[in-house]
Amino acid sequence: MTAETSGGDGPRTDTVAAVVRQWQTVHPGLDTGPMEIIGRINRSAALLQQAEDAPLRRAGLSRPEFDLLGALRRTGHELTPGDLARETFSSGAAVTKRLKQLTERGLVERRGDTRDRRVVHLRLTDAGRDLVDGILPEQLAYETAVLSVLDGERQGELASLLGELLTRLEGRLGALRV
């Protein structure tokens, strides 16, 4: 299957299909199959995030800040800045900067460790928990609406394929970077 076909539904007309057709014109022998998949994943992710971030912007949060709050909420217990960096795939410096802002806004509380003064434990304040719990349903409603173009079986197939790809990438990403 190429950019010209979509499995029996006629020619694809998405932006990635147009890009692939341009590359095929310039380099007719080039295998653009990977571009057709990775390009669509990247383009879809960018479009989804733009619209999905609207509730965050209204709440005065960035996506990375919400990810930190979400990690604290979903784990249900205190985390250290290092834990949050691992949970959110962020650098320690970025987490520190975001935590400073979230603490100043009264969304996160810091507590020193009784055994090791270098360790800080973080948890959501009531305001932080209320903010996450207020935004999350709106986020999920948006995602449900977006995915409604696919029936339940197709959604399951897509989730399975993306899960398989993600599992492999998470396990081999270091090996893929040369």
JOVEN-V279941 format. One record per backbone hydrogen bond with DSSP energy under -1.0 kcal/mol. NH is the residue of the N-H (numbers start at 1). CO is the residue of the C=O. If there is no record, write none. Layout:
BEGIN
NH | CO
NH | CO
END
This chain:
BEGIN
5 | 2
18 | 14
19 | 15
20 | 16
21 | 17
22 | 18
23 | 19
24 | 20
25 | 21
26 | 22
27 | 23
30 | 27
36 | 32
37 | 33
38 | 34
39 | 35
41 | 37
42 | 38
43 | 39
44 | 40
45 | 41
46 | 42
47 | 43
48 | 44
49 | 45
50 | 46
51 | 47
52 | 48
53 | 49
54 | 51
57 | 53
58 | 54
59 | 55
60 | 57
61 | 56
66 | 62
67 | 63
68 | 64
69 | 65
70 | 66
71 | 67
72 | 68
73 | 69
74 | 70
75 | 71
79 | 122
84 | 80
85 | 81
86 | 82
87 | 83
88 | 84
90 | 85
95 | 91
96 | 92
97 | 93
98 | 94
99 | 95
100 | 96
101 | 97
102 | 98
103 | 99
104 | 100
105 | 101
106 | 103
107 | 102
109 | 123
111 | 121
113 | 119
119 | 116
121 | 111
122 | 79
123 | 109
125 | 107
129 | 125
130 | 126
131 | 127
132 | 128
133 | 129
134 | 130
135 | 131
136 | 132
139 | 135
140 | 136
141 | 137
142 | 138
143 | 139
144 | 140
145 | 141
146 | 142
147 | 143
149 | 146
150 | 147
155 | 151
156 | 152
157 | 153
158 | 154
159 | 155
160 | 156
161 | 157
162 | 158
163 | 159
164 | 160
165 | 161
166 | 162
167 | 163
168 | 164
169 | 165
170 | 166
171 | 167
172 | 168
173 | 169
176 | 172
177 | 173
END
